[in-house]
Amino acid sequence: MLSANIQAGSSTRGYTDYVSRSWSHVLPAGNKRLSLDRIAELAGAYDIVGLNEADPGSLRSGFTNQTHYVAQRAGFDYWTHQPNRRVGGVASSANALLSKLEPREIIHHPLPGRISGRGVLLGRFGDGRHGLLVAVAHLSLGANSRASQLAFIAELLHDHPNAVLMGDFNASLDRPEVQALFRQTRLQPPSCIVPTFPSWRPQRAIDHILVGDGLACSGACAMPAANSDHLALSLELDVPESALA
């Protein structure tokens, strides 16, 4: 599995780029297509991929649906996206799920928060409570909003042993709202912490792949997602055949 905040294909290689290259977040320039090609090359090695900040087709992406583009370039037969935030009418952002396995069901849920627009994207790959359930989310910067969002997600995942929650949490795992998620679901804290932000000098572990107690995982590692300000996070997941039936 792979989780990556791709920053809509923009390039950020230092804190000064947030100012000097701010135009790239609203204009269709800056070699975004090359970045997407590099992200597709990375993603193609995995069976299930969750993306955050994939532009669904606004001015800054040249009206390219970036999820569709990456899916085609990486060889994924199944893909879906959940547009969630619009910025000034010229930029948009989405959660995305790419899979080489056919999902049985895709569900979009809006998330609560002080500012509306965020969501969680669910893919079901098996039947019933023991089926594989994959959730992709990009949580808010504010702790109170994150707490309400994670409480909502906990209700969706609370009794699923084969659940996966991945994405940009904007929070480390020791935060109270994330600890509450572990208490309210069967998701387990990972055995090791992998810093992912900022990509040029990773110090904070804020991108996560959390798995339920019915799943075995290993090999968590971080790697560049083109020139995004987040590193991508990968994980080897051992899924029981019964969870895909």
PyMOL commands that set and color helices and strands:
alter all, ss='L'
color gray80, all
select helices_A, chain A and resi 7-9+17-20+22-25+32-43+59-61+66-74+143-157+176-184+241-243
alter helices_A, ss='H'
color red, helices_A
select strands_A, chain A and resi 2-5+48-52+78-87+91-99+105-110+119-124+133-138+163-168+187-188+207-212+216-224+231-238
alter strands_A, ss='S'
color yellow, strands_A
deselect
rebuild
show_as cartoon
